Every structure is written in C-alpha cells, then in structure tokens.
C-alpha cells in the first residue's frame, strides 16, 4: 500500500546538484610526486593553495617528492643509531663502603 511519502528512498541533501547550486569549482593544478620505488602520483591542488614538499605514495606509503630523479631510499629506524649504553651495574654489589 502506498503511503504517499514523496521522498521515500531518498537521503537528506540528495538531489540534482549542478554548478549553479554548488558554486564554481576552484581552478585546479595537478602536481606529480615520485617515491623511491618510482611510483608516480598526481594529486590536485587549488591553484592558490600551498603545495607540500612531500606526499605519501598511495601505493607503497613511502614519502614522495617532486624531483623524479632524486628520491632518497626509505630508511627504517633512526638515521643515527643511539650509542650503546651499558646496563646499570652497581660497582659495589654488597653495598659495603670502600676504605
């Protein structure tokens, strides 16, 4: 039985939306980024937006830069390893005083 609900199956805010209702799209600029695995990604940015120096590669997750031929290989761990620290050893284990 029909209930007479004209918007049945519709979501709030759904409907035909064109450029007139949304406003004009901002001018876009596509910038290429390459990771160390030679993957290229081209995100788009508004022409007046600040473009970041690096972008995460969507394929492998490595950082990608704009210089196709000069990408550093990915390093795991600290760049400069911490110096070895010996365990905390008590020089006087029986806690007697030295004369």
C-alpha positions, -999 to 999 in steps of 0.1 A, spaced: 0 0 0 14 34 -9 19 58 19 21 89 -1 56 97 11 71 115 -19 107 113 -7 108 77 2 142 61 -6 159 95 -7 185 109 16 186 143 32 206 166 9 203 142 -21 191 155 -54 203 170 -86 231 194 -79 248 213 -107 274 240 -108 247 266 -102 238 251 -68 273 242 -56 291 273 -70 320 273 -93 348 248 -88 382 263 -78 408 262 -105 429 231 -100 466 222 -106 479 186 -108 514 181 -94 535 149 -99 552 133 -69 575 103 -71 586 79 -43 619 59 -41 601 30 -57 594 52 -88 556 53 -82 541 85 -96 510 101 -80 493 133 -92 471 149 -65 453 180 -75 455 213 -55 437 246 -58 459 270 -78 461 293 -48 470 265 -23 504 259 -9 518 226 -24 536 204 2 572 193 -4 563 157 1 533 135 -4 527 99 9 527 74 -20 493 58 -22 508 25 -35 536 18 -10 533 46 16 568 59 12 573 97 11 573 111 -24 588 143 -37 586 164 -68 621 156 -81 616 124 -102 653 116 -104 664 124 -68 644 104 -43 661 91 -12 656 54 -4 634 47 26 652 41 59 638 23 88 647 32 123 668 62 134 691 78 109 719 79 135 717 50 159 719 58 196 752 50 212 753 18 232 747 23 269 760 -4 292 735 -18 317 733 -1 351 758 -21 371 764 -14 407 802 -12 412 797 -23 449 771 -51 449 773 -59 486 769 -22 495 799 -21 518 820 10 519 855 11 504 883 21 528 
